[in-house]
Amino acid sequence: MKALIDVTLKESILDPQGAAVKEGLLKLGYHVEGVRIGKHIEVELKDMDIMEAEGIIKDMCEKLLINPVIETYTFRFEV
Amino acid sequence: MKALIDVTLKESILDPQGAAVKEGLLKLGYHVEGVRIGKHIEVELKDMDIMEAEGIIKDMCEKLLINPVIETYTFRFEV
């Protein structure tokens, strides 16, 4: 089974990368109201119970994959 | 409405970042079979018809947001 984790900067944190991409899109003529850039992490796990997998992914995120001071994350599973 | 775009390296492309994170997780005692790291892009659009929004997001991805030679992408909407 595969965990799909999306890590984004907290709203209060400035996102220069997102601002630069927004500028680029506006110059190409797209009407966008905002752009934020983060990390997408895919973790392949052996098949297990979803509740168990959720616990492991939360633990991994908080211990290694994200910086809780400036980042927030969501995840879902692809079974 | 918000488009959530996940950009990953194509399977055939080496992912040193993913390999390093996998090593780190294994050292912390997690049993992972693979890790791949990509970009997560959130684009805020004014409300519009989903079909229209899909066309715009595909266009944005192919023109600016991804490198089609080495990357692939998926997207979904948060309404």
Backbone of each chain as nested JSON, in Angstrom:
{
  "chains": [
    {"id": "A", "residues": [
      {"number": 1, "name": "MET", "atoms": {"N": [0.836, -1.195, 0.0], "CA": [0.0, 0.0, 0.0], "C": [0.879, 1.256, 0.0]}},
      {"number": 2, "name": "LYS", "atoms": {"N": [0.317, 2.345, -0.537], "CA": [1.114, 3.565, -0.695], "C": [0.461, 4.731, 0.054]}},
      {"number": 3, "name": "ALA", "atoms": {"N": [1.295, 5.435, 0.848], "CA": [0.804, 6.638, 1.529], "C": [1.212, 7.836, 0.671]}},
      {"number": 4, "name": "LEU", "atoms": {"N": [0.269, 8.738, 0.418], "CA": [0.549, 9.958, -0.352], "C": [0.471, 11.133, 0.617]}},
      {"number": 5, "name": "ILE", "atoms": {"N": [1.62, 11.735, 0.888], "CA": [1.705, 12.785, 1.91], "C": [1.95, 14.139, 1.23]}},
      {"number": 6, "name": "ASP", "atoms": {"N": [1.143, 15.117, 1.568], "CA": [1.353, 16.465, 1.037], "C": [1.752, 17.395, 2.18]}},
      {"number": 7, "name": "VAL", "atoms": {"N": [2.924, 18.0, 2.043], "CA": [3.468, 18.88, 3.077], "C": [3.422, 20.315, 2.55]}},
      {"number": 8, "name": "THR", "atoms": {"N": [2.798, 21.216, 3.304], "CA": [2.757, 22.617, 2.864], "C": [3.223, 23.53, 3.995]}},
      {"number": 9, "name": "LEU", "atoms": {"N": [3.674, 24.721, 3.6], "CA": [4.053, 25.702, 4.606], "C": [2.789, 26.183, 5.311]}},
      {"number": 10, "name": "LYS", "atoms": {"N": [2.904, 26.495, 6.601], "CA": [1.762, 27.047, 7.324], "C": [1.361, 28.385, 6.682]}},
      {"number": 11, "name": "GLU", "atoms": {"N": [0.06, 28.734, 6.777], "CA": [-0.455, 29.946, 6.128], "C": [0.345, 31.189, 6.526]}},
      {"number": 12, "name": "SER", "atoms": {"N": [0.797, 31.214, 7.787], "CA": [1.464, 32.425, 8.301], "C": [2.886, 32.57, 7.744]}},
      {"number": 13, "name": "ILE", "atoms": {"N": [3.404, 31.532, 7.095], "CA": [4.782, 31.566, 6.605], "C": [4.816, 32.066, 5.162]}},
      {"number": 14, "name": "LEU", "atoms": {"N": [5.7, 33.011, 4.866], "CA": [5.867, 33.549, 3.509], "C": [6.319, 32.433, 2.563]}},
      {"number": 15, "name": "ASP", "atoms": {"N": [5.753, 32.413, 1.337], "CA": [6.111, 31.363, 0.382], "C": [6.651, 32.012, -0.896]}},
      {"number": 16, "name": "PRO", "atoms": {"N": [7.951, 32.382, -0.92], "CA": [8.508, 33.069, -2.087], "C": [8.416, 32.248, -3.374]}},
      {"number": 17, "name": "GLN", "atoms": {"N": [8.556, 30.923, -3.221], "CA": [8.461, 30.055, -4.404], "C": [7.053, 30.15, -5.006]}},
      {"number": 18, "name": "GLY", "atoms": {"N": [6.066, 30.076, -4.145], "CA": [4.684, 30.177, -4.603], "C": [4.409, 31.521, -5.247]}},
      {"number": 19, "name": "ALA", "atoms": {"N": [4.971, 32.589, -4.664], "CA": [4.767, 33.942, -5.215], "C": [5.402, 34.044, -6.605]}},
      {"number": 20, "name": "ALA", "atoms": {"N": [6.571, 33.434, -6.771], "CA": [7.261, 33.49, -8.077], "C": [6.453, 32.732, -9.134]}},
      {"number": 21, "name": "VAL", "atoms": {"N": [5.913, 31.576, -8.765], "CA": [5.12, 30.794, -9.726], "C": [3.84, 31.552, -10.069]}},
      {"number": 22, "name": "LYS", "atoms": {"N": [3.258, 32.214, -9.059], "CA": [2.041, 32.998, -9.313], "C": [2.328, 34.095, -10.344]}},
      {"number": 23, "name": "GLU", "atoms": {"N": [3.457, 34.788, -10.16], "CA": [3.845, 35.837, -11.117], "C": [3.962, 35.256, -12.529]}},
      {"number": 24, "name": "GLY", "atoms": {"N": [4.609, 34.105, -12.603], "CA": [4.803, 33.458, -13.91], "C": [3.478, 33.122, -14.567]}},
      {"number": 25, "name": "LEU", "atoms": {"N": [2.551, 32.586, -13.788], "CA": [1.236, 32.212, -14.332], "C": [0.461, 33.461, -14.773]}},
      {"number": 26, "name": "LEU", "atoms": {"N": [0.537, 34.514, -13.961], "CA": [-0.17, 35.758, -14.339], "C": [0.408, 36.3, -15.647]}},
      {"number": 27, "name": "LYS", "atoms": {"N": [1.729, 36.243, -15.794], "CA": [2.371, 36.747, -17.043], "C": [1.94, 35.917, -18.252]}},
      {"number": 28, "name": "LEU", "atoms": {"N": [1.64, 34.633, -18.023], "CA": [1.197, 33.788, -19.149], "C": [-0.3, 33.977, -19.425]}},
      {"number": 29, "name": "GLY", "atoms": {"N": [-0.928, 34.867, -18.607], "CA": [-2.329, 35.188, -18.879], "C": [-3.338, 34.376, -18.083]}},
      {"number": 30, "name": "TYR", "atoms": {"N": [-2.873, 33.58, -17.106], "CA": [-3.813, 32.807, -16.28], "C": [-4.342, 33.687, -15.158]}},
      {"number": 31, "name": "HIS", "atoms": {"N": [-5.59, 33.505, -14.763], "CA": [-6.154, 34.285, -13.649], "C": [-6.103, 33.409, -12.396]}},
      {"number": 32, "name": "VAL", "atoms": {"N": [-5.04, 33.537, -11.591], "CA": [-4.92, 32.755, -10.359], "C": [-4.951, 33.696, -9.169]}},
      {"number": 33, "name": "GLU", "atoms": {"N": [-5.517, 33.227, -8.063], "CA": [-5.632, 34.079, -6.877], "C": [-4.523, 33.785, -5.87]}},
      {"number": 34, "name": "GLY", "atoms": {"N": [-3.9, 32.632, -6.015], "CA": [-2.82, 32.305, -5.078], "C": [-2.151, 31.004, -5.481]}},
      {"number": 35, "name": "VAL", "atoms": {"N": [-0.874, 30.869, -5.141], "CA": [-0.141, 29.617, -5.412], "C": [0.735, 29.324, -4.199]}},
      {"number": 36, "name": "ARG", "atoms": {"N": [0.698, 28.089, -3.725], "CA": [1.606, 27.682, -2.635], "C": [2.294, 26.385, -3.071]}},
      {"number": 37, "name": "ILE", "atoms": {"N": [3.599, 26.321, -2.781], "CA": [4.382, 25.16, -3.214], "C": [4.826, 24.378, -1.977]}},
      {"number": 38, "name": "GLY", "atoms": {"N": [4.71, 23.041, -2.043], "CA": [5.175, 22.22, -0.917], "C": [5.79, 20.94, -1.429]}},
      {"number": 39, "name": "LYS", "atoms": {"N": [5.901, 19.961, -0.544], "CA": [6.492, 18.665, -0.908], "C": [5.398, 17.608, -1.023]}},
      {"number": 40, "name": "HIS", "atoms": {"N": [5.587, 16.718, -2.002], "CA": [4.704, 15.546, -2.119], "C": [5.584, 14.326, -1.874]}},
      {"number": 41, "name": "ILE", "atoms": {"N": [5.238, 13.521, -0.872], "CA": [6.064, 12.361, -0.505], "C": [5.224, 11.104, -0.639]}},
      {"number": 42, "name": "GLU", "atoms": {"N": [5.728, 10.128, -1.389], "CA": [5.026, 8.848, -1.525], "C": [5.828, 7.777, -0.785]}},
      {"number": 43, "name": "VAL", "atoms": {"N": [5.203, 7.117, 0.167], "CA": [5.883, 6.082, 0.965], "C": [5.198, 4.739, 0.712]}},
      {"number": 44, "name": "GLU", "atoms": {"N": [5.974, 3.786, 0.189], "CA": [5.456, 2.436, -0.073], "C": [5.605, 1.599, 1.189]}},
      {"number": 45, "name": "LEU", "atoms": {"N": [4.487, 1.095, 1.705], "CA": [4.499, 0.264, 2.913], "C": [3.998, -1.127, 2.542]}},
      {"number": 46, "name": "LYS", "atoms": {"N": [4.395, -2.144, 3.337], "CA": [3.789, -3.465, 3.116], "C": [2.313, -3.353, 3.515]}},
      {"number": 47, "name": "ASP", "atoms": {"N": [1.467, -4.23, 2.96], "CA": [0.033, -4.139, 3.26], "C": [-0.22, -4.351, 4.745]}},
      {"number": 48, "name": "MET", "atoms": {"N": [-1.052, -3.493, 5.318], "CA": [-1.387, -3.596, 6.741], "C": [-2.734, -2.923, 6.964]}},
      {"number": 49, "name": "ASP", "atoms": {"N": [-3.218, -3.022, 8.187], "CA": [-4.484, -2.409, 8.575], "C": [-4.344, -0.885, 8.477]}},
      {"number": 50, "name": "ILE", "atoms": {"N": [-5.389, -0.236, 7.921], "CA": [-5.318, 1.232, 7.68], "C": [-5.01, 1.994, 8.977]}},
      {"number": 51, "name": "MET", "atoms": {"N": [-5.64, 1.617, 10.075], "CA": [-5.431, 2.349, 11.341], "C": [-3.956, 2.263, 11.752]}},
      {"number": 52, "name": "GLU", "atoms": {"N": [-3.381, 1.062, 11.599], "CA": [-1.965, 0.877, 11.932], "C": [-1.095, 1.756, 11.028]}},
      {"number": 53, "name": "ALA", "atoms": {"N": [-1.428, 1.747, 9.749], "CA": [-0.642, 2.528, 8.775], "C": [-0.741, 4.024, 9.091]}},
      {"number": 54, "name": "GLU", "atoms": {"N": [-1.938, 4.476, 9.485], "CA": [-2.101, 5.906, 9.823], "C": [-1.178, 6.294, 10.97]}},
      {"number": 55, "name": "GLY", "atoms": {"N": [-1.125, 5.429, 11.982], "CA": [-0.262, 5.705, 13.124], "C": [1.199, 5.819, 12.712]}},
      {"number": 56, "name": "ILE", "atoms": {"N": [1.624, 4.887, 11.848], "CA": [3.024, 4.87, 11.401], "C": [3.337, 6.134, 10.585]}},
      {"number": 57, "name": "ILE", "atoms": {"N": [2.434, 6.513, 9.679], "CA": [2.688, 7.69, 8.83], "C": [2.741, 8.962, 9.678]}},
      {"number": 58, "name": "LYS", "atoms": {"N": [1.828, 9.095, 10.628], "CA": [1.842, 10.287, 11.517], "C": [3.176, 10.341, 12.266]}},
      {"number": 59, "name": "ASP", "atoms": {"N": [3.607, 9.195, 12.76], "CA": [4.863, 9.125, 13.504], "C": [6.051, 9.516, 12.618]}},
      {"number": 60, "name": "MET", "atoms": {"N": [6.074, 8.969, 11.395], "CA": [7.143, 9.285, 10.433], "C": [7.171, 10.775, 10.137]}},
      {"number": 61, "name": "CYS", "atoms": {"N": [5.996, 11.349, 9.9], "CA": [5.923, 12.772, 9.546], "C": [6.483, 13.607, 10.687]}},
      {"number": 62, "name": "GLU", "atoms": {"N": [6.014, 13.328, 11.89], "CA": [6.418, 14.179, 13.014], "C": [7.884, 13.953, 13.406]}},
      {"number": 63, "name": "LYS", "atoms": {"N": [8.426, 12.776, 13.127], "CA": [9.828, 12.511, 13.527], "C": [10.847, 12.905, 12.458]}},
      {"number": 64, "name": "LEU", "atoms": {"N": [10.445, 12.772, 11.167], "CA": [11.484, 12.989, 10.138], "C": [11.028, 13.844, 8.956]}},
      {"number": 65, "name": "LEU", "atoms": {"N": [9.784, 13.62, 8.513], "CA": [9.423, 14.154, 7.2], "C": [9.018, 15.628, 7.198]}},
      {"number": 66, "name": "ILE", "atoms": {"N": [8.536, 16.145, 8.325], "CA": [8.135, 17.562, 8.276], "C": [8.794, 18.349, 9.398]}},
      {"number": 67, "name": "ASN", "atoms": {"N": [8.811, 19.685, 9.208], "CA": [9.27, 20.588, 10.267], "C": [8.008, 21.201, 10.869]}},
      {"number": 68, "name": "PRO", "atoms": {"N": [7.559, 20.706, 12.042], "CA": [6.274, 21.131, 12.6], "C": [6.194, 22.625, 12.942]}},
      {"number": 69, "name": "VAL", "atoms": {"N": [7.335, 23.277, 13.005], "CA": [7.31, 24.713, 13.337], "C": [6.734, 25.51, 12.165]}},
      {"number": 70, "name": "ILE", "atoms": {"N": [7.099, 25.109, 10.921], "CA": [6.683, 25.907, 9.759], "C": [5.818, 25.133, 8.769]}},
      {"number": 71, "name": "GLU", "atoms": {"N": [5.696, 23.802, 8.974], "CA": [4.972, 23.011, 7.968], "C": [3.77, 22.301, 8.569]}},
      {"number": 72, "name": "THR", "atoms": {"N": [2.802, 22.007, 7.703], "CA": [1.649, 21.194, 8.086], "C": [1.499, 20.116, 7.011]}},
      {"number": 73, "name": "TYR", "atoms": {"N": [0.782, 19.019, 7.304], "CA": [0.698, 17.937, 6.315], "C": [-0.668, 17.275, 6.314]}},
      {"number": 74, "name": "THR", "atoms": {"N": [-0.981, 16.671, 5.174], "CA": [-2.165, 15.814, 5.069], "C": [-1.683, 14.538, 4.383]}},
      {"number": 75, "name": "PHE", "atoms": {"N": [-2.427, 13.443, 4.548], "CA": [-2.046, 12.219, 3.829], "C": [-3.274, 11.385, 3.507]}},
      {"number": 76, "name": "ARG", "atoms": {"N": [-3.114, 10.572, 2.508], "CA": [-4.185, 9.624, 2.129], "C": [-3.486, 8.358, 1.648]}},
      {"number": 77, "name": "PHE", "atoms": {"N": [-4.291, 7.267, 1.493], "CA": [-3.695, 5.998, 1.078], "C": [-4.202, 5.604, -0.3]}},
      {"number": 78, "name": "GLU", "atoms": {"N": [-3.32, 5.0, -1.064], "CA": [-3.66, 4.398, -2.359], "C": [-3.439, 2.899, -2.153]}},
      {"number": 79, "name": "VAL", "atoms": {"N": [-4.595, 2.15, -2.076], "CA": [-4.47, 0.718, -1.719], "C": [-4.336, -0.121, -2.988]}}
    ]},
    {"id": "B", "residues": [
      {"number": 1, "name": "MET", "atoms": {"N": [-12.067, 28.192, -5.599], "CA": [-11.787, 26.765, -5.6], "C": [-10.282, 26.527, -5.674]}},
      {"number": 2, "name": "LYS", "atoms": {"N": [-9.834, 25.408, -5.153], "CA": [-8.393, 25.153, -5.067], "C": [-8.035, 23.869, -5.806]}},
      {"number": 3, "name": "ALA", "atoms": {"N": [-7.001, 23.979, -6.66], "CA": [-6.488, 22.778, -7.344], "C": [-5.287, 22.273, -6.543]}},
      {"number": 4, "name": "LEU", "atoms": {"N": [-5.254, 20.977, -6.252], "CA": [-4.141, 20.367, -5.525], "C": [-3.39, 19.48, -6.519]}},
      {"number": 5, "name": "ILE", "atoms": {"N": [-2.188, 19.904, -6.873], "CA": [-1.415, 19.227, -7.926], "C": [-0.221, 18.494, -7.294]}},
      {"number": 6, "name": "ASP", "atoms": {"N": [-0.08, 17.221, -7.594], "CA": [1.08, 16.468, -7.112], "C": [1.963, 16.099, -8.303]}},
      {"number": 7, "name": "VAL", "atoms": {"N": [3.208, 16.532, -8.236], "CA": [4.16, 16.3, -9.329], "C": [5.205, 15.3, -8.838]}},
      {"number": 8, "name": "THR", "atoms": {"N": [5.388, 14.208, -9.572], "CA": [6.409, 13.235, -9.17], "C": [7.325, 12.922, -10.343]}},
      {"number": 9, "name": "LEU", "atoms": {"N": [8.523, 12.438, -10.012], "CA": [9.445, 12.015, -11.06], "C": [8.894, 10.745, -11.705]}},
      {"number": 10, "name": "LYS", "atoms": {"N": [9.109, 10.593, -13.004], "CA": [8.689, 9.361, -13.676], "C": [9.429, 8.17, -13.058]}},
      {"number": 11, "name": "GLU", "atoms": {"N": [8.807, 6.987, -13.074], "CA": [9.365, 5.795, -12.423], "C": [10.799, 5.513, -12.892]}},
      {"number": 12, "name": "SER", "atoms": {"N": [11.055, 5.792, -14.179], "CA": [12.374, 5.45, -14.762], "C": [13.483, 6.387, -14.292]}},
      {"number": 13, "name": "ILE", "atoms": {"N": [13.103, 7.493, -13.64], "CA": [14.099, 8.502, -13.237], "C": [14.581, 8.207, -11.807]}},
      {"number": 14, "name": "LEU", "atoms": {"N": [15.871, 8.22, -11.586], "CA": [16.465, 8.006, -10.261], "C": [16.016, 9.12, -9.316]}},
      {"number": 15, "name": "ASP", "atoms": {"N": [15.702, 8.758, -8.063], "CA": [15.22, 9.757, -7.102], "C": [16.132, 9.742, -5.873]}},
      {"number": 16, "name": "PRO", "atoms": {"N": [17.291, 10.427, -5.928], "CA": [18.251, 10.386, -4.811], "C": [17.66, 10.912, -3.498]}},
      {"number": 17, "name": "GLN", "atoms": {"N": [16.772, 11.92, -3.627], "CA": [16.138, 12.477, -2.426], "C": [15.292, 11.407, -1.743]}},
      {"number": 18, "name": "GLY", "atoms": {"N": [14.498, 10.703, -2.56], "CA": [13.664, 9.634, -2.015], "C": [14.5, 8.532, -1.385]}},
      {"number": 19, "name": "ALA", "atoms": {"N": [15.614, 8.206, -2.029], "CA": [16.499, 7.147, -1.504], "C": [17.083, 7.566, -0.152]}},
      {"number": 20, "name": "ALA", "atoms": {"N": [17.436, 8.837, -0.033], "CA": [18.025, 9.331, 1.23], "C": [16.99, 9.289, 2.345]}},
      {"number": 21, "name": "VAL", "atoms": {"N": [15.763, 9.677, 2.035], "CA": [14.706, 9.67, 3.06], "C": [14.405, 8.221, 3.459]}},
      {"number": 22, "name": "LYS", "atoms": {"N": [14.424, 7.321, 2.457], "CA": [14.18, 5.905, 2.764], "C": [15.236, 5.384, 3.744]}},
      {"number": 23, "name": "GLU", "atoms": {"N": [16.504, 5.721, 3.496], "CA": [17.599, 5.324, 4.408], "C": [17.337, 5.846, 5.821]}},
      {"number": 24, "name": "GLY", "atoms": {"N": [16.942, 7.093, 5.876], "CA": [16.673, 7.725, 7.181], "C": [15.562, 7.022, 7.926]}},
      {"number": 25, "name": "LEU", "atoms": {"N": [14.491, 6.684, 7.207], "CA": [13.356, 6.007, 7.84], "C": [13.763, 4.603, 8.295]}},
      {"number": 26, "name": "LEU", "atoms": {"N": [14.544, 3.904, 7.471], "CA": [14.993, 2.55, 7.844], "C": [15.846, 2.632, 9.11]}},
      {"number": 27, "name": "LYS", "atoms": {"N": [16.707, 3.641, 9.171], "CA": [17.574, 3.793, 10.365], "C": [16.763, 4.089, 11.614]}},
      {"number": 28, "name": "LEU", "atoms": {"N": [15.608, 4.738, 11.43], "CA": [14.754, 5.031, 12.601], "C": [13.904, 3.812, 12.976]}},
      {"number": 29, "name": "GLY", "atoms": {"N": [14.053, 2.732, 12.155], "CA": [13.352, 1.499, 12.516], "C": [12.024, 1.287, 11.795]}},
      {"number": 30, "name": "TYR", "atoms": {"N": [11.707, 2.146, 10.812], "CA": [10.46, 1.949, 10.07], "C": [10.697, 0.933, 8.942]}},
      {"number": 31, "name": "HIS", "atoms": {"N": [9.675, 0.157, 8.628], "CA": [9.791, -0.814, 7.525], "C": [9.115, -0.222, 6.29]}},
      {"number": 32, "name": "VAL", "atoms": {"N": [9.893, 0.433, 5.432], "CA": [9.338, 1.026, 4.218], "C": [9.936, 0.335, 2.997]}},
      {"number": 33, "name": "GLU", "atoms": {"N": [9.109, 0.203, 1.94], "CA": [9.592, -0.49, 0.742], "C": [10.08, 0.504, -0.313]}},
      {"number": 34, "name": "GLY", "atoms": {"N": [9.676, 1.749, -0.187], "CA": [10.13, 2.737, -1.16], "C": [9.651, 4.126, -0.771]}},
      {"number": 35, "name": "VAL", "atoms": {"N": [10.409, 5.145, -1.174], "CA": [10.015, 6.53, -0.923], "C": [10.318, 7.334, -2.182]}},
      {"number": 36, "name": "ARG", "atoms": {"N": [9.379, 8.151, -2.62], "CA": [9.628, 9.061, -3.744], "C": [9.18, 10.459, -3.325]}},
      {"number": 37, "name": "ILE", "atoms": {"N": [9.994, 11.446, -3.673], "CA": [9.722, 12.827, -3.262], "C": [9.388, 13.655, -4.502]}},
      {"number": 38, "name": "GLY", "atoms": {"N": [8.329, 14.482, -4.398], "CA": [7.985, 15.353, -5.53], "C": [7.511, 16.691, -5.022]}},
      {"number": 39, "name": "LYS", "atoms": {"N": [6.818, 17.42, -5.884], "CA": [6.301, 18.759, -5.53], "C": [4.793, 18.678, -5.326]}},
      {"number": 40, "name": "HIS", "atoms": {"N": [4.324, 19.468, -4.349], "CA": [2.88, 19.626, -4.143], "C": [2.57, 21.091, -4.405]}},
      {"number": 41, "name": "ILE", "atoms": {"N": [1.695, 21.354, -5.362], "CA": [1.389, 22.748, -5.749], "C": [-0.101, 22.995, -5.537]}},
      {"number": 42, "name": "GLU", "atoms": {"N": [-0.408, 24.05, -4.787], "CA": [-1.807, 24.414, -4.583], "C": [-2.084, 25.712, -5.334]}},
      {"number": 43, "name": "VAL", "atoms": {"N": [-3.064, 25.682, -6.245], "CA": [-3.403, 26.867, -7.053], "C": [-4.837, 27.29, -6.724]}},
      {"number": 44, "name": "GLU", "atoms": {"N": [-4.972, 28.523, -6.234], "CA": [-6.294, 29.078, -5.904], "C": [-6.873, 29.734, -7.148]}},
      {"number": 45, "name": "LEU", "atoms": {"N": [-8.036, 29.234, -7.582], "CA": [-8.707, 29.792, -8.768], "C": [-10.044, 30.395, -8.345]}},
      {"number": 46, "name": "LYS", "atoms": {"N": [-10.561, 31.367, -9.127], "CA": [-11.925, 31.829, -8.85], "C": [-12.859, 30.657, -9.172]}},
      {"number": 47, "name": "ASP", "atoms": {"N": [-14.049, 30.671, -8.533], "CA": [-14.974, 29.555, -8.759], "C": [-15.387, 29.482, -10.225]}},
      {"number": 48, "name": "MET", "atoms": {"N": [-15.368, 28.26, -10.757], "CA": [-15.765, 28.073, -12.162], "C": [-16.216, 26.627, -12.336]}},
      {"number": 49, "name": "ASP", "atoms": {"N": [-16.68, 26.299, -13.523], "CA": [-17.117, 24.952, -13.854], "C": [-15.907, 24.01, -13.811]}},
      {"number": 50, "name": "ILE", "atoms": {"N": [-16.103, 22.811, -13.219], "CA": [-14.978, 21.881, -13.02], "C": [-14.282, 21.539, -14.348]}},
      {"number": 51, "name": "MET", "atoms": {"N": [-15.054, 21.324, -15.392], "CA": [-14.447, 20.945, -16.688], "C": [-13.522, 22.068, -17.179]}},
      {"number": 52, "name": "GLU", "atoms": {"N": [-13.993, 23.299, -17.029], "CA": [-13.192, 24.451, -17.444], "C": [-11.902, 24.517, -16.605]}},
      {"number": 53, "name": "ALA", "atoms": {"N": [-12.068, 24.295, -15.308], "CA": [-10.91, 24.361, -14.398], "C": [-9.899, 23.266, -14.739]}},
      {"number": 54, "name": "GLU", "atoms": {"N": [-10.408, 22.071, -15.08], "CA": [-9.492, 20.969, -15.442], "C": [-8.641, 21.339, -16.648]}},
      {"number": 55, "name": "GLY", "atoms": {"N": [-9.299, 21.952, -17.644], "CA": [-8.564, 22.361, -18.841], "C": [-7.472, 23.356, -18.512]}},
      {"number": 56, "name": "ILE", "atoms": {"N": [-7.807, 24.321, -17.644], "CA": [-6.842, 25.373, -17.278], "C": [-5.663, 24.76, -16.514]}},
      {"number": 57, "name": "ILE", "atoms": {"N": [-5.949, 23.865, -15.574], "CA": [-4.877, 23.262, -14.765], "C": [-3.95, 22.402, -15.641]}},
      {"number": 58, "name": "LYS", "atoms": {"N": [-4.543, 21.626, -16.535], "CA": [-3.709, 20.813, -17.459], "C": [-2.794, 21.723, -18.28]}},
      {"number": 59, "name": "ASP", "atoms": {"N": [-3.363, 22.804, -18.767], "CA": [-2.595, 23.757, -19.573], "C": [-1.451, 24.364, -18.762]}},
      {"number": 60, "name": "MET", "atoms": {"N": [-1.764, 24.79, -17.531], "CA": [-0.748, 25.388, -16.635], "C": [0.377, 24.39, -16.376]}},
      {"number": 61, "name": "CYS", "atoms": {"N": [-0.015, 23.144, -16.093], "CA": [0.998, 22.114, -15.776], "C": [1.915, 21.923, -16.968]}},
      {"number": 62, "name": "GLU", "atoms": {"N": [1.333, 21.757, -18.131], "CA": [2.166, 21.449, -19.304], "C": [2.992, 22.643, -19.768]}},
      {"number": 63, "name": "LYS", "atoms": {"N": [2.503, 23.865, -19.502], "CA": [3.247, 25.065, -19.98], "C": [4.292, 25.55, -18.98]}},
      {"number": 64, "name": "LEU", "atoms": {"N": [3.987, 25.386, -17.651], "CA": [4.915, 26.019, -16.699], "C": [5.298, 25.128, -15.515]}},
      {"number": 65, "name": "LEU", "atoms": {"N": [4.31, 24.383, -14.994], "CA": [4.531, 23.786, -13.672], "C": [5.338, 22.484, -13.697]}},
      {"number": 66, "name": "ILE", "atoms": {"N": [5.317, 21.746, -14.8], "CA": [6.076, 20.489, -14.764], "C": [7.034, 20.395, -15.939]}},
      {"number": 67, "name": "ASN", "atoms": {"N": [8.033, 19.497, -15.788], "CA": [8.945, 19.189, -16.889], "C": [8.502, 17.826, -17.436]}},
      {"number": 68, "name": "PRO", "atoms": {"N": [7.76, 17.825, -18.555], "CA": [7.166, 16.571, -19.059], "C": [8.185, 15.49, -19.426]}},
      {"number": 69, "name": "VAL", "atoms": {"N": [9.435, 15.872, -19.564], "CA": [10.446, 14.863, -19.928], "C": [10.703, 13.933, -18.74]}},
      {"number": 70, "name": "ILE", "atoms": {"N": [10.734, 14.491, -17.53], "CA": [11.093, 13.668, -16.362], "C": [9.993, 13.584, -15.298]}},
      {"number": 71, "name": "GLU", "atoms": {"N": [8.939, 14.414, -15.451], "CA": [7.913, 14.452, -14.398], "C": [6.544, 14.059, -14.919]}},
      {"number": 72, "name": "THR", "atoms": {"N": [5.725, 13.561, -13.984], "CA": [4.323, 13.284, -14.284], "C": [3.486, 13.928, -13.172]}},
      {"number": 73, "name": "TYR", "atoms": {"N": [2.197, 14.145, -13.41], "CA": [1.407, 14.854, -12.39], "C": [-0.012, 14.302, -12.303]}},
      {"number": 74, "name": "THR", "atoms": {"N": [-0.6, 14.534, -11.112], "CA": [-2.027, 14.262, -10.937], "C": [-2.598, 15.495, -10.244]}},
      {"number": 75, "name": "PHE", "atoms": {"N": [-3.904, 15.697, -10.354], "CA": [-4.494, 16.83, -9.628], "C": [-5.922, 16.504, -9.214]}},
      {"number": 76, "name": "ARG", "atoms": {"N": [-6.36, 17.206, -8.201], "CA": [-7.745, 17.078, -7.743], "C": [-8.178, 18.456, -7.279]}},
      {"number": 77, "name": "PHE", "atoms": {"N": [-9.505, 18.63, -7.047], "CA": [-10.002, 19.946, -6.635], "C": [-10.564, 19.888, -5.227]}},
      {"number": 78, "name": "GLU", "atoms": {"N": [-10.354, 20.954, -4.498], "CA": [-10.94, 21.152, -3.167], "C": [-11.91, 22.321, -3.357]}},
      {"number": 79, "name": "VAL", "atoms": {"N": [-13.234, 22.007, -3.326], "CA": [-14.195, 23.064, -3.67], "C": [-14.67, 23.759, -2.394]}}
    ]}
  ]
}
